[in-house]
Amino acid sequence: MEAEATVSSIPAAEPAGVAESVASAVTMPPVDLGPVHVATPVVLSPMAGVTNWPFRVLCEEYGPDGLYVAEMITARALVARNPKALRLCRFAPSEKIRSLQLYGVSPSIVEMAARIVVDEHMADHVDLNFGCPVPKVTRRGGGSALPWKTELFREIIRRVVKVCAPENIPVTAKIRVGIDHEHETFLEAGRIAQEEGCAAVTLHARTTAEYYGGHSDWSRIGELVDELDIPVFGNGDIWSAEDALAMVRQTSCAGVAIGRGCQGRPWLFADLKNAFAGSPERVNPTLGEVGQVMMRHATLLTEFYDGDETMAVHDLRKHVAWYLKGFPVGGSTRRAFMECENLEDVRRRIDELDPSIPFPEAAEGKPRGRVRYAKKVHLPYGWLDSQELTEEQRRDVISADPLDASY
């Protein structure tokens, strides 16, 4: 049996607005999701356009034996055998646990997608996305808008669990606090997920309306922990290992899920591994070391795209901006990376960097990626009038399933 990972009282640089951490040990026992043993309950959250297998491999090489989840797969696209969807379902041979996230609004189509995953042995663990706040998802009633319709939420989970359970594939759910603070859903959604057989729930402690703005309210994670018997993973504003320790201290969550905090910083998982083993050691790479990671990332992406270097380096562009954040390299250098068309171009630009420049302290533990508020929540017409689907909504949102299968 794995030993518990215990963190001694390490001084934590806690996020603004978060209470002082209790000066006591933080204990993170392993979490078992059915037959899936997660030795250190640290999760790489699925992020569209980010967590394909090259990035997951980088994170897992640095980090503990946790869960490194593939980016969201649209159920409709998987059922349609869309080539991009099938590419996103690939896993590297080195990945210890194959975690895949599905998204959809039609129970029958999500069930069919789950059946494909099971029959074709695509994954060891299935996560269901009920947390995405982007308008193109919520305006169809999907993502973080869907738990408001409780019976629809329940039916999707029930169907997927029924498909996965005979093969011992655990199902989990990712949710938000609610659509806004007048329409909170997380406690009821958590109870439904537990009743229908989910092995765990991850809560991003913001509403849809809050999008990625401000600071997530970790107290809501604690509320859900108190409400449920299954493990709750906390998500939102973990920019450093110290933030992760602070979240566990404050909420008693079973594990932490890392999203934007690791963008351009896969070594954050090394910090988390050390922190939850009681070590104060942290990774602060020089610009030269960051360049080596960038080059390895580009090489893995080329393999992901079946040798197409142009697609690989174009995919790398967004990561370059994150990798270089805070480093004094100048706009011309950043633009030069945006003009790369093959691996040799990337290698040449990396060789031009000053490898001795230390990691910028000003960038450590700071927000990354999207931080803006949504201007408004986009929902189907009349969505908030009732938590039950009307016949018109069932026809438009469920039966027609207008989600784009072409990505």
N, C-alpha and C positions, 0 to 999 in steps of 0.2 A: 504494500500500500504506500502511496506517495506521502512523504512528510508534508506537513503544512508549511506554507511560506509565511514567515512572520517578520514584520517590520518593527524594529525598535522605535523608540521615540525620536524620530528624525525631524529636525526643524523644518517646517513646511512653509514655502512662500505661497500663502493661500490667495485665491482670487479676491478681488475687491468685493466687499459686501458679504463675504463668507465669514462666519464666526471663527474665533480662535480655535484651533484644533485641540482636542483633549490630549494631554501629555501622557498617553498610554500606548501600548502596543497595538498595531493594526494586524489582525489575523485574516488571512485569505486562504481558507481551505480549498482544496480542489473541488470542482463542480462536475458531477456526472449528469449528462443529458442522455438518459437511457444508457446505451452501451458506449456512448462517446465520453471518454474521460478527458476532462480539461484540467491539466495539472495545475496551471496558474490561470485563473479566470480573467484573462486579458483578451479583449476582442478587437480586431481590426474591423471597424464598421464598413459595410459595403458603401462605396461612393461611385456614382456613375462617372465613367470616363477615367477613373483613377485606379480602382482595385482589381485590375486584370491580373493574371498570374505573375507577370514580371514584377509588379510592385509588391504583390503578396509575398513572393519569394524573398525579396530584399528585406521586408519587415520580419518575416519568420526567421531568416538567418540571424538577425540581430536579437530577436526576442525570445520569450519563454515559449513553452508548449501551451499555446492558447488556441483561439479560434481566429482564423484569417479568412474573412468572408468575401466571396466573389461579388462583383458589382451586380446590381439589380437586373434580373432577367424578366422581360415582359412575357407573361404567360402566353398571350396571343401569338407573339413572335416565335416562341419556342414550339407551339403547336403547329404553326405554319412552316416550321423547319427553316426559319430565316437564317441565312449564313452567319450574320453578325451575332445573332443570339447563340447559335451553336458554337461560335468561336469563344464567346464569353463563358460558356460552360466548360471550357478546357481547364485542366489542372496540371501543374508541373509534377513530375514524378517525386520530387522532394517534399511535396506538401503532405503533412502528416494526417490532417483531417480535411476532407473536402467539403467545404461549407458553401452552399449556394442559396441565393435569395431570389424568391419569386414575387412578382407583383401582378395584380389584375383585379378587376371588379366583378367579373362574371364567375360565379361559383363553378359552373360546369367547365369553363375554359381553364381556370386555375387548377381544377381537379385533373383535367387532361394533361396539363403541363406537369403536374406532380407525378402522374402515371408514367410519363416519358422519363422523368428523372429516375424513378424507381426501376422501371423495366430495363432501362439502358445503363443502370448502375453508375449514374452520373455523380452522385454525391453521397456523403455519409451523414449529412445534416442539412435540413431545409429550414430557412428563415423566411417569414412572410412579411412583406413591407406594408405597414400601415402607418408609416411615419414621414413619408416624403411630402414636403410642403410646397413644391413648385407648382405654379398655376396650371401647366399643361397636364398635370396629374390630378390635382384636386378638382379642376373644372369638370372632370369626368366622374367625380365621386370617388376617386381612388386615393391611395396614400393616406395621409393624415385626416382626410375628410371622411373616410369610410367607416371608422368605428362609431360615428354618430348614428349610423343605421345599424342598430345592434343585432337584428336578426340576420342581416346580410353578413356582418362581421362574423357572427357565430357560424353561419352556414359554410363560409369559405374555410374557416379553421377546421370545422368538423369534417368536411370532405377531404381536406389534405391530410389530416391526421389518420383518417380511415384508410387512405391509400398507403401512407408511409409506415404505419404501425406494424403491419404484418412482416415488414422487412427490417424492423428495429431501427428505422431512421427517425431520429428525434426531430420534432417540429418546434420552432420558436417563433415569437412575434416581436416586431419592432413597432413601437407606438410613440405618440407624443401626448402631451398633457390634454390636448383637446383642440378644437378649432379656434376658440378664443376663450377668455376666462368666463364668459357667459355660457359657453357650450363645452364644458370640460367632460372628457370621456375616459380618462386613464384608469380610474378605479374600477368602473364597470367593465371596461375592456380587459383589464387585467384579470378580473374574476371570470369573465367569459372564457378567456384564453386558458385559464387554469382548468375550468370545468370541462372544456372540450379536448383536453389532453396535451396542451403545449407543455414542453419540458422547461421552458424559461421565458421570460419577457424582458425586453430591453426598453427602457424609457428614456427618450430624449426630453429633457426637462424644460421644454418650451412648448408653446401653442403654435398652431399653424400661422396665426396672425403675427407672432413674434419672429417667425422665420429663423434667421440666424443672428438677430440683433440683441443688444444688451448682454446680460449674463443670465444663463439658464438658472432656474430656481431649483437647486438641489434638494430643498425640503420636500418637494413633491416625490422625489425618488424614495425618500424615507417613508412617506405616507404609503407608497405602494409596497415597500418591503413589509410594513406592518400589516398590510391587508392580505398578502398572499403567502402561501406555503411553498410555492415553487420559487426558484432563484430569480432574483431581479438584478439585471445589469444596468448600471448607471451610465448615462451618456450626456455630454454637453460641456464644453469649455474645459476639457482636459488638455492643457497645452504643455504640461511638464509632468514628470514623475511625482513631484510634490503636489500638484493638483489632484492626481489620482489618489494619493494617500489621504488628502484632505476630504475627497468625496467619500471614500470608504469610512473614514472616521465619523463624518457627519451623518451618513445615511445608513450605514451597516449593509450596504448592497453586497451581493454575492460576488460581483465582478464589475469591471469597468470596460466600456466600449469607447474606442478612440476613433474619431473621424478626422476633422480638418487639422487637428494638432500634429498629425504625422505627415501632412503634405509637404514634400521636400525634406522630410526628416524621418526616414525609416528607422534611423538609429534611436528614435524615441523609445522603441520597443526594448532596446538594450537598457535604457534608463529604467523602464518599468520592471524589467527582469531583475535588475539590481535592487531597485527599491523594495520590491515584494520579497526579496531574499534578505533584506535588512542591510544592504550595502549602500553607502553614500556615494559610490562611484557613479559618475555621469559622463556621457560622451560629448565632447566639444571638439568636433573635427576642424582641422584647418581647411582653407579653401582648396588646397591640393588634395586632401582626403575626400572632400565633397566632390571634386572633379572626378576622382576614381569611381565614386558611387554613381555619378551621372553617366560615366562611360559604360559601366556594367549595366545600368538600367537601359541604356540605348541598345546594347548588345542583346539583352533579353527580349526587348521589344521587337527587335528584328526577327528573332526566333518565333515570337508570338504571331507576327505577321508573315510567317512562312518565307522569310528571307527578303521581304520588301523593305529595303532600307528607307525609302522615302516615307512610307507610311509610319515607320518606326520613329524617325526623327521628328516628323510632324506631331505625332502623339507625345513625344518628349517635351515639346515646347512649353506646355503649361507647367510641367514639372520643373523645367529650368528656372522659370520665374520664382517658384517656391524654393528651390535649392539655393538660389543666389540671394534670396531676401536678406537684407541687412548687410551684405558684403559690399564694400566700397569698390565696385567694379565699373560703374558708369553705364550710362544709357547706350553708348555705342557698342559695348560688349554684349549687353542684353539683346540689342537688335541683331548683332552678328549671329547669335545662337538662333534667333528666329528665322534666319535666312539659310540655315543648314538644310541640305538635301540628302546627305548620306552619312555613314559612320565616320568616314575620313574627315568630313567637314566638322563634325562634332569633336573628334579627336584633336584637330588643329586648333579649334577655339579653346578647348580645355588646356592645351599646351601653352596657350598665350596667357593663362591666368597666373597670378603670383601665388605659388603653392604655400608660401609661408604666412599668408594672412590668417590670423586667428579667427575662430568663430566669433561673430559679433555678439557681445553680451546684451546689447540693446534689443536683439531679436529673440533672445532666449525667453521662453515662457510667454510669448506674446501671441495674440490671435493671428490666425492665418486663414486664407481663403475668404469665402463670403462672410461678411459681418453685417450686411445691411438688413433693414426691416423690409418686410413685404408692404407694398402700398395698400393692397387689399387682398382679401382671400377670395379666390375664384372658385365658385361652387355651382353645381347644377341648379337650375331654376327651382325655387321652393325647397331646397335641400334642408334648411333649418326649421321648416314649419313643423316637422314631426320626426321622431326617431324611427318611424316606420316608413317603408318605401310605398309610395303611391303606385297605382297601376301604370301611370304614365312614366314615372321614374324607372320602374322595373322594365318597361319596354325599351326606353331610351338608353338606360345605363347598363342594364343586365342583358336583355335579350339581344339587342343590336350589337352590344360590345364594340363601340366605335373606336377603341384604342388602335392606334397605328401599328400594324404588324411589320412594317418595313424599317423601323428604327429611323 
